C-alpha cells in the first residue's frame, strides 16, 4: 500500500464500503433463511397436530411414526 495518506485513506474507505455491502447482503440471506425456517417449523407442528388428531380419531400408535431423535 504505497502512496500518501490520502490514497491510503481512500483505499480504506473503498474496502469498508465493499464490506458494508457484503454484510448487508449476508444479512438479507440470513433473514430469508430464518423466515423459511419459521415457516417449515410451523408446517411441521401443523402436521404433528394433524397426525395426533388422526390417531385420536381411530388410528393406533403404530400408525404414527416416531419423530427423529433430534426433535
N, C-alpha and C positions, 0 to 999 in steps of 0.2 A: 504494500500500500504506500506508494510514493506520492509525493505531491505535498502541496501546502495544506494548512489546517482547513481551509475552505473546501478543498477537494475531498479530504478525509471526512469532513462533516457531511458533505453531500452524499458520499458513498454510504455512510451510516444511515442517513435518512432514507435512502433508497432501500437498503436492507430492511429497515424497520417497516417501511410501507409494505414490502412483499410479505414479511412475517405477519403483519396485521391482517393482510388479505387471506393468507393461508389459515390463520387462526379462525377467522370469520367463516371460511368455507368448511373447516373441520367442525366448527360448532353447529353449522346447519346440518351436516351429516349426522352428528350425534343427536340433535333434536329430532330429526326424521326417524332415526333408529329407535329412539325412546317412544315416539308415537306409535310406531309399528309394534314394538314390544308390548306396550299397554293394550293395543288392540288385540294382539294374539293372546295375552293373558285373559282378557275379558271373554274372548271366544272359548278359551279352554274352560273357564269357570262355567260358562253357559252350557257347554257340552257335558261337563261333570254334573251339573244340576239336572239336565235332561236325562242322563243315564240313571241318576238316583230316582227320579220320578218314574221312569220306566220300570225300575226294579221294584219300587213300591207298588206299582200298578199290576204286578203279577210276575215279574221276572224273578229270577233267582240270583243269588250272589255269584254263582258260577258264570252267569251271563255277563257280568260286569268285569272288565279286565282290571287288574291291579295297576295303579299308577306306577310309573318308573321310579326307581329308588331315589332319584334326585329331586322328587317333589316333596 
